[in-house]
C-alpha cells in the first residue's frame, strides 16, 4: 500500500520522443514500512543524451494478505557508505514525515 509521496522534485521535463528511465532503491525499512527513492532520467533516443529529470521518495506499508493489517518486513541490509549515508537522510525524512502527519491530525 502506498502511504506517502514526499519531496517530489521535477528538475526537467521528459519530452516527447525521449525515454524515461526509472531507478528505484530502498533507503529505509521500519517495522512494516519502507521508503523507496525513485530517480527519473530522460534519454534522447537519437543522441543517447541523458538528463536527470526528477526524484521522489515514496513510502509503502506492507500489508498482511489475510488481515489487511500492517505486516513486518525484513530489515534493510546496508553495504556501502553511500547506502549508509542515504539511510541517515531517510531517517530524517521519516522524522519530518511523522511530524507532518501529527500536525495534520491536530488540525
Gaussian input, Z-matrix of N, CA and C with variables (Angstrom, degrees):
# hf/3-21g

backbone

0 1
 N
 C     1     B1
 C     2     B2     1     A1
 N     3     B3     2     A2     1     D1
 C     4     B4     3     A3     2     D2
 C     5     B5     4     A4     3     D3
 N     6     B6     5     A5     4     D4
 C     7     B7     6     A6     5     D5
 C     8     B8     7     A7     6     D6
 N     9     B9     8     A8     7     D7
 C    10    B10     9     A9     8     D8
 C    11    B11    10    A10     9     D9
 N    12    B12    11    A11    10    D10
 C    13    B13    12    A12    11    D11
 C    14    B14    13    A13    12    D12
 N    15    B15    14    A14    13    D13
 C    16    B16    15    A15    14    D14
 C    17    B17    16    A16    15    D15
 N    18    B18    17    A17    16    D16
 C    19    B19    18    A18    17    D17
 C    20    B20    19    A19    18    D18
 N    21    B21    20    A20    19    D19
 C    22    B22    21    A21    20    D20
 C    23    B23    22    A22    21    D21
 N    24    B24    23    A23    22    D22
 C    25    B25    24    A24    23    D23
 C    26    B26    25    A25    24    D24
 N    27    B27    26    A26    25    D25
 C    28    B28    27    A27    26    D26
 C    29    B29    28    A28    27    D27
 N    30    B30    29    A29    28    D28
 C    31    B31    30    A30    29    D29
 C    32    B32    31    A31    30    D30
 N    33    B33    32    A32    31    D31
 C    34    B34    33    A33    32    D32
 C    35    B35    34    A34    33    D33
 N    36    B36    35    A35    34    D34
 C    37    B37    36    A36    35    D35
 C    38    B38    37    A37    36    D36
 N    39    B39    38    A38    37    D37
 C    40    B40    39    A39    38    D38
 C    41    B41    40    A40    39    D39
 N    42    B42    41    A41    40    D40
 C    43    B43    42    A42    41    D41
 C    44    B44    43    A43    42    D42
 N    45    B45    44    A44    43    D43
 C    46    B46    45    A45    44    D44
 C    47    B47    46    A46    45    D45
 N    48    B48    47    A47    46    D46
 C    49    B49    48    A48    47    D47
 C    50    B50    49    A49    48    D48
 N    51    B51    50    A50    49    D49
 C    52    B52    51    A51    50    D50
 C    53    B53    52    A52    51    D51
 N    54    B54    53    A53    52    D52
 C    55    B55    54    A54    53    D53
 C    56    B56    55    A55    54    D54
 N    57    B57    56    A56    55    D55
 C    58    B58    57    A57    56    D56
 C    59    B59    58    A58    57    D57
 N    60    B60    59    A59    58    D58
 C    61    B61    60    A60    59    D59
 C    62    B62    61    A61    60    D60
 N    63    B63    62    A62    61    D61
 C    64    B64    63    A63    62    D62
 C    65    B65    64    A64    63    D63
 N    66    B66    65    A65    64    D64
 C    67    B67    66    A66    65    D65
 C    68    B68    67    A67    66    D66
 N    69    B69    68    A68    67    D67
 C    70    B70    69    A69    68    D68
 C    71    B71    70    A70    69    D69
 N    72    B72    71    A71    70    D70
 C    73    B73    72    A72    71    D71
 C    74    B74    73    A73    72    D72
 N    75    B75    74    A74    73    D73
 C    76    B76    75    A75    74    D74
 C    77    B77    76    A76    75    D75
 N    78    B78    77    A77    76    D76
 C    79    B79    78    A78    77    D77
 C    80    B80    79    A79    78    D78
 N    81    B81    80    A80    79    D79
 C    82    B82    81    A81    80    D80
 C    83    B83    82    A82    81    D81
 N    84    B84    83    A83    82    D82
 C    85    B85    84    A84    83    D83
 C    86    B86    85    A85    84    D84
 N    87    B87    86    A86    85    D85
 C    88    B88    87    A87    86    D86
 C    89    B89    88    A88    87    D87
 N    90    B90    89    A89    88    D88
 C    91    B91    90    A90    89    D89
 C    92    B92    91    A91    90    D90
 N    93    B93    92    A92    91    D91
 C    94    B94    93    A93    92    D92
 C    95    B95    94    A94    93    D93
 N    96    B96    95    A95    94    D94
 C    97    B97    96    A96    95    D95
 C    98    B98    97    A97    96    D96
 N    99    B99    98    A98    97    D97
 C   100   B100    99    A99    98    D98
 C   101   B101   100   A100    99    D99
 N   102   B102   101   A101   100   D100
 C   103   B103   102   A102   101   D101
 C   104   B104   103   A103   102   D102
 N   105   B105   104   A104   103   D103
 C   106   B106   105   A105   104   D104
 C   107   B107   106   A106   105   D105
 N   108   B108   107   A107   106   D106
 C   109   B109   108   A108   107   D107
 C   110   B110   109   A109   108   D108
 N   111   B111   110   A110   109   D109
 C   112   B112   111   A111   110   D110
 C   113   B113   112   A112   111   D111
 N   114   B114   113   A113   112   D112
 C   115   B115   114   A114   113   D113
 C   116   B116   115   A115   114   D114
 N   117   B117   116   A116   115   D115
 C   118   B118   117   A117   116   D116
 C   119   B119   118   A118   117   D117
 N   120   B120   119   A119   118   D118
 C   121   B121   120   A120   119   D119
 C   122   B122   121   A121   120   D120
 N   123   B123   122   A122   121   D121
 C   124   B124   123   A123   122   D122
 C   125   B125   124   A124   123   D123
 N   126   B126   125   A125   124   D124
 C   127   B127   126   A126   125   D125
 C   128   B128   127   A127   126   D126
 N   129   B129   128   A128   127   D127
 C   130   B130   129   A129   128   D128
 C   131   B131   130   A130   129   D129
 N   132   B132   131   A131   130   D130
 C   133   B133   132   A132   131   D131
 C   134   B134   133   A133   132   D132
 N   135   B135   134   A134   133   D133
 C   136   B136   135   A135   134   D134
 C   137   B137   136   A136   135   D135
 N   138   B138   137   A137   136   D136
 C   139   B139   138   A138   137   D137
 C   140   B140   139   A139   138   D138
 N   141   B141   140   A140   139   D139
 C   142   B142   141   A141   140   D140
 C   143   B143   142   A142   141   D141
 N   144   B144   143   A143   142   D142
 C   145   B145   144   A144   143   D143
 C   146   B146   145   A145   144   D144
 N   147   B147   146   A146   145   D145
 C   148   B148   147   A147   146   D146
 C   149   B149   148   A148   147   D147
 N   150   B150   149   A149   148   D148
 C   151   B151   150   A150   149   D149
 C   152   B152   151   A151   150   D150
 N   153   B153   152   A152   151   D151
 C   154   B154   153   A153   152   D152
 C   155   B155   154   A154   153   D153
 N   156   B156   155   A155   154   D154
 C   157   B157   156   A156   155   D155
 C   158   B158   157   A157   156   D156
 N   159   B159   158   A158   157   D157
 C   160   B160   159   A159   158   D158
 C   161   B161   160   A160   159   D159
 N   162   B162   161   A161   160   D160
 C   163   B163   162   A162   161   D161
 C   164   B164   163   A163   162   D162
 N   165   B165   164   A164   163   D163
 C   166   B166   165   A165   164   D164
 C   167   B167   166   A166   165   D165
 N   168   B168   167   A167   166   D166
 C   169   B169   168   A168   167   D167
 C   170   B170   169   A169   168   D168
 N   171   B171   170   A170   169   D169
 C   172   B172   171   A171   170   D170
 C   173   B173   172   A172   171   D171
 N   174   B174   173   A173   172   D172
 C   175   B175   174   A174   173   D173
 C   176   B176   175   A175   174   D174
 N   177   B177   176   A176   175   D175
 C   178   B178   177   A177   176   D176
 C   179   B179   178   A178   177   D177
 N   180   B180   179   A179   178   D178
 C   181   B181   180   A180   179   D179
 C   182   B182   181   A181   180   D180
 N   183   B183   182   A182   181   D181
 C   184   B184   183   A183   182   D182
 C   185   B185   184   A184   183   D183
 N   186   B186   185   A185   184   D184
 C   187   B187   186   A186   185   D185
 C   188   B188   187   A187   186   D186
 N   189   B189   188   A188   187   D187
 C   190   B190   189   A189   188   D188
 C   191   B191   190   A190   189   D189
 N   192   B192   191   A191   190   D190
 C   193   B193   192   A192   191   D191
 C   194   B194   193   A193   192   D192
 N   195   B195   194   A194   193   D193
 C   196   B196   195   A195   194   D194
 C   197   B197   196   A196   195   D195
 N   198   B198   197   A197   196   D196
 C   199   B199   198   A198   197   D197
 C   200   B200   199   A199   198   D198
 N   201   B201   200   A200   199   D199
 C   202   B202   201   A201   200   D200
 C   203   B203   202   A202   201   D201
 N   204   B204   203   A203   202   D202
 C   205   B205   204   A204   203   D203
 C   206   B206   205   A205   204   D204
 N   207   B207   206   A206   205   D205
 C   208   B208   207   A207   206   D206
 C   209   B209   208   A208   207   D207
 N   210   B210   209   A209   208   D208
 C   211   B211   210   A210   209   D209
 C   212   B212   211   A211   210   D210
 N   213   B213   212   A212   211   D211
 C   214   B214   213   A213   212   D212
 C   215   B215   214   A214   213   D213
 N   216   B216   215   A215   214   D214
 C   217   B217   216   A216   215   D215
 C   218   B218   217   A217   216   D216
 N   219   B219   218   A218   217   D217
 C   220   B220   219   A219   218   D218
 C   221   B221   220   A220   219   D219
 N   222   B222   221   A221   220   D220
 C   223   B223   222   A222   221   D221
 C   224   B224   223   A223   222   D222
 N   225   B225   224   A224   223   D223
 C   226   B226   225   A225   224   D224
 C   227   B227   226   A226   225   D225
 N   228   B228   227   A227   226   D226
 C   229   B229   228   A228   227   D227
 C   230   B230   229   A229   228   D228
 N   231   B231   230   A230   229   D229
 C   232   B232   231   A231   230   D230
 C   233   B233   232   A232   231   D231
 N   234   B234   233   A233   232   D232
 C   235   B235   234   A234   233   D233
 C   236   B236   235   A235   234   D234
 N   237   B237   236   A236   235   D235
 C   238   B238   237   A237   236   D236
 C   239   B239   238   A238   237   D237
 N   240   B240   239   A239   238   D238
 C   241   B241   240   A240   239   D239
 C   242   B242   241   A241   240   D240
 N   243   B243   242   A242   241   D241
 C   244   B244   243   A243   242   D242
 C   245   B245   244   A244   243   D243
 N   246   B246   245   A245   244   D244
 C   247   B247   246   A246   245   D245
 C   248   B248   247   A247   246   D246
 N   249   B249   248   A248   247   D247
 C   250   B250   249   A249   248   D248
 C   251   B251   250   A250   249   D249
 N   252   B252   251   A251   250   D250
 C   253   B253   252   A252   251   D251
 C   254   B254   253   A253   252   D252
 N   255   B255   254   A254   253   D253
 C   256   B256   255   A255   254   D254
 C   257   B257   256   A256   255   D255
 N   258   B258   257   A257   256   D256
 C   259   B259   258   A258   257   D257
 C   260   B260   259   A259   258   D258
 N   261   B261   260   A260   259   D259
 C   262   B262   261   A261   260   D260
 C   263   B263   262   A262   261   D261
 N   264   B264   263   A263   262   D262
 C   265   B265   264   A264   263   D263
 C   266   B266   265   A265   264   D264
 N   267   B267   266   A266   265   D265
 C   268   B268   267   A267   266   D266
 C   269   B269   268   A268   267   D267
 N   270   B270   269   A269   268   D268
 C   271   B271   270   A270   269   D269
 C   272   B272   271   A271   270   D270
 N   273   B273   272   A272   271   D271
 C   274   B274   273   A273   272   D272
 C   275   B275   274   A274   273   D273
 N   276   B276   275   A275   274   D274
 C   277   B277   276   A276   275   D275
 C   278   B278   277   A277   276   D276
 N   279   B279   278   A278   277   D277
 C   280   B280   279   A279   278   D278
 C   281   B281   280   A280   279   D279
 N   282   B282   281   A281   280   D280
 C   283   B283   282   A282   281   D281
 C   284   B284   283   A283   282   D282
 N   285   B285   284   A284   283   D283
 C   286   B286   285   A285   284   D284
 C   287   B287   286   A286   285   D285
 N   288   B288   287   A287   286   D286
 C   289   B289   288   A288   287   D287
 C   290   B290   289   A289   288   D288
 N   291   B291   290   A290   289   D289
 C   292   B292   291   A291   290   D290
 C   293   B293   292   A292   291   D291
 N   294   B294   293   A293   292   D292
 C   295   B295   294   A294   293   D293
 C   296   B296   295   A295   294   D294
 N   297   B297   296   A296   295   D295
 C   298   B298   297   A297   296   D296
 C   299   B299   298   A298   297   D297
 N   300   B300   299   A299   298   D298
 C   301   B301   300   A300   299   D299
 C   302   B302   301   A301   300   D300
 N   303   B303   302   A302   301   D301
 C   304   B304   303   A303   302   D302
 C   305   B305   304   A304   303   D303
 N   306   B306   305   A305   304   D304
 C   307   B307   306   A306   305   D305
 C   308   B308   307   A307   306   D306
 N   309   B309   308   A308   307   D307
 C   310   B310   309   A309   308   D308
 C   311   B311   310   A310   309   D309
 N   312   B312   311   A311   310   D310
 C   313   B313   312   A312   311   D311
 C   314   B314   313   A313   312   D312
 N   315   B315   314   A314   313   D313
 C   316   B316   315   A315   314   D314
 C   317   B317   316   A316   315   D315
 N   318   B318   317   A317   316   D316
 C   319   B319   318   A318   317   D317
 C   320   B320   319   A319   318   D318

   B1=1.4434
   B2=1.5306
   B3=1.3080
   B4=1.4602
   B5=1.5211
   B6=1.3256
   B7=1.4583
   B8=1.5180
   B9=1.3422
   B10=1.4626
   B11=1.5210
   B12=1.3436
   B13=1.4549
   B14=1.5180
   B15=1.3236
   B16=1.4587
   B17=1.5231
   B18=1.3140
   B19=1.4635
   B20=1.5154
   B21=1.3190
   B22=1.4516
   B23=1.5252
   B24=1.3159
   B25=1.4612
   B26=1.5196
   B27=1.3399
   B28=1.4566
   B29=1.5181
   B30=1.3154
   B31=1.4612
   B32=1.5204
   B33=1.3296
   B34=1.4643
   B35=1.5226
   B36=1.3317
   B37=1.4628
   B38=1.5268
   B39=1.3260
   B40=1.4631
   B41=1.5227
   B42=1.3237
   B43=1.4593
   B44=1.5331
   B45=1.3302
   B46=1.4581
   B47=1.5250
   B48=1.2999
   B49=1.4606
   B50=1.5198
   B51=1.3225
   B52=1.4688
   B53=1.5268
   B54=1.2971
   B55=1.4532
   B56=1.5254
   B57=1.3176
   B58=1.4629
   B59=1.5244
   B60=1.3348
   B61=1.4642
   B62=1.5263
   B63=1.3113
   B64=1.4645
   B65=1.5210
   B66=1.3289
   B67=1.4555
   B68=1.5202
   B69=1.3192
   B70=1.4619
   B71=1.5192
   B72=1.3360
   B73=1.4617
   B74=1.5250
   B75=1.3047
   B76=1.4491
   B77=1.5225
   B78=1.3443
   B79=1.4632
   B80=1.5231
   B81=1.3420
   B82=1.4649
   B83=1.5165
   B84=1.3212
   B85=1.4614
   B86=1.5114
   B87=1.3191
   B88=1.4625
   B89=1.5330
   B90=1.3077
   B91=1.4621
   B92=1.5315
   B93=1.3313
   B94=1.4662
   B95=1.5351
   B96=1.3283
   B97=1.4638
   B98=1.5262
   B99=1.3302
   B100=1.4589
   B101=1.5090
   B102=1.3370
   B103=1.4554
   B104=1.5188
   B105=1.3219
   B106=1.4600
   B107=1.5243
   B108=1.3398
   B109=1.4689
   B110=1.5217
   B111=1.3294
   B112=1.4578
   B113=1.5245
   B114=1.3222
   B115=1.4659
   B116=1.5245
   B117=1.3390
   B118=1.4620
   B119=1.5228
   B120=1.3185
   B121=1.4628
   B122=1.5253
   B123=1.3391
   B124=1.4655
   B125=1.5246
   B126=1.3283
   B127=1.4693
   B128=1.5168
   B129=1.3220
   B130=1.4570
   B131=1.5227
   B132=1.3329
   B133=1.4686
   B134=1.5218
   B135=1.3324
   B136=1.4657
   B137=1.5214
   B138=1.3456
   B139=1.4648
   B140=1.5259
   B141=1.3197
   B142=1.4699
   B143=1.5216
   B144=1.3448
   B145=1.4633
   B146=1.5237
   B147=1.3311
   B148=1.4632
   B149=1.5205
   B150=1.3545
   B151=1.4538
   B152=1.5264
   B153=1.3381
   B154=1.4644
   B155=1.5180
   B156=1.3339
   B157=1.4579
   B158=1.5252
   B159=1.3267
   B160=1.4583
   B161=1.5091
   B162=1.3256
   B163=1.4616
   B164=1.5201
   B165=1.3269
   B166=1.4637
   B167=1.5166
   B168=1.3209
   B169=1.4589
   B170=1.5198
   B171=1.3293
   B172=1.4543
   B173=1.5256
   B174=1.3145
   B175=1.4660
   B176=1.5183
   B177=1.3205
   B178=1.4573
   B179=1.5200
   B180=1.3263
   B181=1.4636
   B182=1.5149
   B183=1.3241
   B184=1.4616
   B185=1.5240
   B186=1.3269
   B187=1.4600
   B188=1.5189
   B189=1.3106
   B190=1.4583
   B191=1.5290
   B192=1.3403
   B193=1.4672
   B194=1.5343
   B195=1.3077
   B196=1.4683
   B197=1.5270
   B198=1.3283
   B199=1.4618
   B200=1.5267
   B201=1.3306
   B202=1.4712
   B203=1.5317
   B204=1.3103
   B205=1.4678
   B206=1.5259
   B207=1.3579
   B208=1.4703
   B209=1.5312
   B210=1.3251
   B211=1.4658
   B212=1.5292
   B213=1.3252
   B214=1.4702
   B215=1.5245
   B216=1.3374
   B217=1.4613
   B218=1.5243
   B219=1.3269
   B220=1.4703
   B221=1.5286
   B222=1.3194
   B223=1.4669
   B224=1.5278
   B225=1.3082
   B226=1.4622
   B227=1.5160
   B228=1.3199
   B229=1.4572
   B230=1.5241
   B231=1.3354
   B232=1.4599
   B233=1.5240
   B234=1.3272
   B235=1.4565
   B236=1.5220
   B237=1.3300
   B238=1.4607
   B239=1.5266
   B240=1.3201
   B241=1.4638
   B242=1.5286
   B243=1.3246
   B244=1.4693
   B245=1.5320
   B246=1.3438
   B247=1.4645
   B248=1.5248
   B249=1.3161
   B250=1.4719
   B251=1.5253
   B252=1.3276
   B253=1.4645
   B254=1.5295
   B255=1.3243
   B256=1.4700
   B257=1.5261
   B258=1.3037
   B259=1.4669
   B260=1.5253
   B261=1.3225
   B262=1.4751
   B263=1.5251
   B264=1.3351
   B265=1.4692
   B266=1.5275
   B267=1.3334
   B268=1.4647
   B269=1.5232
   B270=1.3183
   B271=1.4683
   B272=1.5246
   B273=1.3316
   B274=1.4590
   B275=1.5326
   B276=1.3448
   B277=1.4647
   B278=1.5248
   B279=1.3415
   B280=1.4696
   B281=1.5262
   B282=1.3185
   B283=1.4622
   B284=1.5302
   B285=1.3269
   B286=1.4580
   B287=1.5306
   B288=1.3340
   B289=1.4657
   B290=1.5284
   B291=1.3324
   B292=1.4667
   B293=1.5250
   B294=1.3317
   B295=1.4695
   B296=1.5182
   B297=1.3533
   B298=1.4700
   B299=1.5211
   B300=1.3335
   B301=1.4571
   B302=1.5282
   B303=1.3204
   B304=1.4602
   B305=1.5303
   B306=1.3374
   B307=1.4578
   B308=1.5259
   B309=1.3393
   B310=1.4558
   B311=1.5244
   B312=1.3144
   B313=1.4681
   B314=1.5254
   B315=1.3291
   B316=1.4620
   B317=1.5285
   B318=1.3280
   B319=1.4730
   B320=1.5018
   A1=107.75
   A2=117.46
   A3=121.38
   A4=108.64
   A5=116.87
   A6=121.34
   A7=112.09
   A8=117.71
   A9=119.12
   A10=110.73
   A11=115.10
   A12=123.24
   A13=105.17
   A14=117.84
   A15=121.48
   A16=110.57
   A17=114.94
   A18=122.20
   A19=113.59
   A20=117.19
   A21=119.47
   A22=108.53
   A23=116.95
   A24=122.13
   A25=108.98
   A26=116.27
   A27=121.49
   A28=107.24
   A29=116.51
   A30=121.29
   A31=112.54
   A32=116.32
   A33=121.40
   A34=107.72
   A35=117.48
   A36=119.45
   A37=112.07
   A38=115.03
   A39=121.50
   A40=104.22
   A41=115.99
   A42=121.50
   A43=110.85
   A44=115.65
   A45=121.34
   A46=108.09
   A47=116.68
   A48=121.31
   A49=113.21
   A50=117.19
   A51=121.44
   A52=108.67
   A53=114.46
   A54=121.26
   A55=108.36
   A56=116.66
   A57=120.94
   A58=108.01
   A59=115.72
   A60=121.81
   A61=107.46
   A62=116.44
   A63=120.93
   A64=109.18
   A65=114.66
   A66=121.34
   A67=107.55
   A68=116.83
   A69=120.60
   A70=109.65
   A71=114.61
   A72=118.89
   A73=109.05
   A74=115.07
   A75=121.19
   A76=108.95
   A77=116.24
   A78=120.67
   A79=112.81
   A80=116.62
   A81=120.15
   A82=109.43
   A83=115.56
   A84=121.51
   A85=107.26
   A86=114.79
   A87=120.88
   A88=105.95
   A89=117.89
   A90=119.71
   A91=111.63
   A92=116.61
   A93=119.60
   A94=112.78
   A95=116.92
   A96=119.36
   A97=111.07
   A98=113.82
   A99=121.64
   A100=108.81
   A101=117.59
   A102=121.92
   A103=107.49
   A104=115.81
   A105=122.41
   A106=108.08
   A107=116.54
   A108=121.25
   A109=107.00
   A110=116.45
   A111=122.21
   A112=107.78
   A113=116.67
   A114=122.54
   A115=108.44
   A116=116.05
   A117=121.60
   A118=108.10
   A119=115.38
   A120=123.05
   A121=107.06
   A122=116.74
   A123=119.40
   A124=108.33
   A125=114.65
   A126=119.86
   A127=109.08
   A128=114.94
   A129=120.50
   A130=106.93
   A131=117.23
   A132=119.98
   A133=113.09
   A134=117.57
   A135=120.02
   A136=112.14
   A137=117.39
   A138=120.46
   A139=113.14
   A140=116.39
   A141=119.67
   A142=113.25
   A143=116.90
   A144=120.73
   A145=109.81
   A146=115.16
   A147=121.22
   A148=110.25
   A149=114.87
   A150=120.96
   A151=108.47
   A152=115.83
   A153=119.79
   A154=108.17
   A155=116.23
   A156=119.75
   A157=113.73
   A158=118.04
   A159=117.76
   A160=113.57
   A161=113.87
   A162=122.57
   A163=107.47
   A164=115.59
   A165=120.67
   A166=108.21
   A167=114.79
   A168=121.55
   A169=107.06
   A170=115.68
   A171=122.08
   A172=108.65
   A173=115.83
   A174=120.42
   A175=108.79
   A176=115.40
   A177=122.34
   A178=108.86
   A179=115.88
   A180=121.96
   A181=107.28
   A182=116.10
   A183=121.17
   A184=108.98
   A185=115.88
   A186=120.39
   A187=110.47
   A188=115.48
   A189=121.06
   A190=107.51
   A191=118.17
   A192=119.66
   A193=113.67
   A194=117.18
   A195=120.33
   A196=111.15
   A197=116.59
   A198=120.39
   A199=113.26
   A200=116.86
   A201=122.86
   A202=112.06
   A203=116.60
   A204=123.02
   A205=108.45
   A206=118.30
   A207=120.14
   A208=111.56
   A209=114.45
   A210=121.25
   A211=109.75
   A212=117.59
   A213=120.30
   A214=111.88
   A215=114.79
   A216=121.39
   A217=109.40
   A218=117.60
   A219=119.92
   A220=111.03
   A221=117.55
   A222=120.66
   A223=111.53
   A224=114.96
   A225=122.02
   A226=108.90
   A227=116.56
   A228=121.60
   A229=107.62
   A230=115.92
   A231=121.91
   A232=108.16
   A233=116.81
   A234=120.04
   A235=113.98
   A236=117.52
   A237=119.41
   A238=110.56
   A239=115.54
   A240=119.93
   A241=110.67
   A242=116.71
   A243=120.59
   A244=110.47
   A245=117.19
   A246=120.84
   A247=111.43
   A248=116.10
   A249=120.27
   A250=111.12
   A251=117.30
   A252=120.99
   A253=110.43
   A254=117.00
   A255=120.26
   A256=110.22
   A257=117.61
   A258=121.83
   A259=110.86
   A260=117.27
   A261=120.85
   A262=109.57
   A263=116.94
   A264=120.09
   A265=110.63
   A266=116.69
   A267=120.80
   A268=111.37
   A269=116.99
   A270=120.16
   A271=110.62
   A272=117.10
   A273=120.84
   A274=110.26
   A275=117.81
   A276=120.27
   A277=110.46
   A278=117.17
   A279=121.09
   A280=110.08
   A281=116.47
   A282=120.26
   A283=110.23
   A284=116.90
   A285=121.19
   A286=111.38
   A287=116.66
   A288=121.41
   A289=110.45
   A290=116.40
   A291=120.49
   A292=111.23
   A293=117.29
   A294=120.64
   A295=111.21
   A296=116.36
   A297=119.93
   A298=110.82
   A299=116.71
   A300=120.98
   A301=110.15
   A302=116.61
   A303=121.05
   A304=110.50
   A305=117.21
   A306=121.13
   A307=110.91
   A308=117.70
   A309=120.89
   A310=111.12
   A311=117.46
   A312=121.24
   A313=111.19
   A314=116.76
   A315=121.46
   A316=112.69
   A317=117.94
   A318=120.46
   A319=111.29
   D1=133.21
   D2=175.21
   D3=-77.24
   D4=126.84
   D5=-178.86
   D6=-103.70
   D7=-32.60
   D8=-176.44
   D9=-162.80
   D10=148.81
   D11=166.76
   D12=-114.90
   D13=123.45
   D14=-178.31
   D15=-122.54
   D16=151.12
   D17=168.44
   D18=48.26
   D19=45.34
   D20=177.54
   D21=-75.78
   D22=121.08
   D23=-178.41
   D24=-119.62
   D25=122.16
   D26=174.77
   D27=-99.13
   D28=112.70
   D29=-176.11
   D30=-94.64
   D31=-30.46
   D32=-178.95
   D33=-161.77
   D34=155.38
   D35=-179.80
   D36=-79.16
   D37=156.13
   D38=167.11
   D39=-97.82
   D40=116.27
   D41=-173.18
   D42=-86.15
   D43=159.49
   D44=174.72
   D45=-58.19
   D46=133.47
   D47=-178.27
   D48=93.34
   D49=-6.44
   D50=175.73
   D51=-100.85
   D52=160.45
   D53=177.63
   D54=-106.32
   D55=137.05
   D56=174.76
   D57=-93.98
   D58=118.46
   D59=177.21
   D60=-99.46
   D61=124.85
   D62=-175.61
   D63=-115.63
   D64=126.17
   D65=178.85
   D66=-121.92
   D67=126.57
   D68=-179.21
   D69=-126.10
   D70=144.24
   D71=176.01
   D72=-147.93
   D73=144.50
   D74=179.59
   D75=-75.22
   D76=133.66
   D77=-177.73
   D78=-116.90
   D79=-17.01
   D80=-177.37
   D81=-156.65
   D82=137.81
   D83=172.04
   D84=-127.93
   D85=127.50
   D86=173.21
   D87=-107.20
   D88=-160.50
   D89=-177.27
   D90=-57.51
   D91=-52.05
   D92=-178.30
   D93=-129.23
   D94=2.25
   D95=-178.15
   D96=-116.59
   D97=157.58
   D98=-179.27
   D99=-137.73
   D100=137.00
   D101=172.01
   D102=-101.54
   D103=132.38
   D104=179.33
   D105=-119.01
   D106=128.49
   D107=173.28
   D108=-90.41
   D109=129.45
   D110=-179.40
   D111=-119.45
   D112=117.21
   D113=176.92
   D114=-108.33
   D115=135.44
   D116=179.67
   D117=-117.61
   D118=131.63
   D119=177.95
   D120=-125.50
   D121=136.12
   D122=174.86
   D123=-95.10
   D124=146.29
   D125=177.13
   D126=-130.36
   D127=126.58
   D128=173.93
   D129=-76.89
   D130=119.96
   D131=-174.65
   D132=-69.84
   D133=-21.00
   D134=-179.87
   D135=-84.36
   D136=-40.15
   D137=-175.39
   D138=-102.70
   D139=-18.33
   D140=-176.20
   D141=79.66
   D142=1.12
   D143=179.95
   D144=-65.19
   D145=133.57
   D146=178.53
   D147=-116.06
   D148=146.27
   D149=179.92
   D150=-144.18
   D151=133.42
   D152=176.44
   D153=-68.40
   D154=126.96
   D155=-176.07
   D156=-113.88
   D157=-18.38
   D158=179.37
   D159=-179.48
   D160=162.75
   D161=177.17
   D162=-142.06
   D163=142.18
   D164=175.13
   D165=-142.31
   D166=155.43
   D167=174.28
   D168=-118.70
   D169=122.00
   D170=-175.96
   D171=-116.99
   D172=134.45
   D173=177.46
   D174=-108.86
   D175=128.75
   D176=176.99
   D177=-116.68
   D178=150.05
   D179=174.49
   D180=-117.88
   D181=129.24
   D182=176.90
   D183=-75.99
   D184=133.55
   D185=179.00
   D186=-116.11
   D187=138.93
   D188=173.59
   D189=-64.97
   D190=131.63
   D191=-175.97
   D192=-65.40
   D193=-23.94
   D194=-178.08
   D195=-91.19
   D196=-53.37
   D197=-173.96
   D198=-85.68
   D199=-16.84
   D200=-175.96
   D201=61.20
   D202=21.01
   D203=177.02
   D204=-99.80
   D205=156.27
   D206=177.23
   D207=-53.00
   D208=137.01
   D209=-177.44
   D210=-122.37
   D211=145.69
   D212=179.45
   D213=-62.46
   D214=148.13
   D215=176.25
   D216=-121.14
   D217=155.21
   D218=178.91
   D219=-63.85
   D220=154.18
   D221=179.95
   D222=-67.77
   D223=155.94
   D224=176.82
   D225=-84.27
   D226=131.93
   D227=177.88
   D228=-96.38
   D229=116.99
   D230=-179.98
   D231=-101.09
   D232=119.18
   D233=-174.50
   D234=-108.45
   D235=-37.73
   D236=-175.27
   D237=-103.59
   D238=163.76
   D239=176.39
   D240=-63.72
   D241=-36.01
   D242=177.68
   D243=-62.40
   D244=-43.51
   D245=177.94
   D246=-62.92
   D247=-40.16
   D248=179.45
   D249=-66.36
   D250=-40.36
   D251=179.27
   D252=-67.10
   D253=-41.86
   D254=177.73
   D255=-64.24
   D256=-35.53
   D257=178.45
   D258=-64.15
   D259=-40.31
   D260=177.14
   D261=-61.95
   D262=-43.06
   D263=177.85
   D264=-65.62
   D265=-35.64
   D266=178.55
   D267=-65.33
   D268=-37.72
   D269=177.04
   D270=-61.09
   D271=-39.58
   D272=178.53
   D273=-68.46
   D274=-41.56
   D275=176.84
   D276=-60.83
   D277=-39.46
   D278=178.61
   D279=-63.36
   D280=-44.29
   D281=179.37
   D282=-58.74
   D283=-46.42
   D284=-179.98
   D285=-65.75
   D286=-39.21
   D287=178.44
   D288=-60.97
   D289=-43.85
   D290=179.48
   D291=-66.88
   D292=-36.97
   D293=175.94
   D294=-62.66
   D295=-44.03
   D296=178.92
   D297=-62.59
   D298=-42.77
   D299=179.63
   D300=-60.91
   D301=-43.48
   D302=-179.99
   D303=-64.49
   D304=-41.91
   D305=179.34
   D306=-63.32
   D307=-41.52
   D308=178.98
   D309=-67.00
   D310=-34.76
   D311=179.65
   D312=-67.52
   D313=-26.93
   D314=-178.16
   D315=-90.25
   D316=-0.61
   D317=-178.80
   D318=-75.63

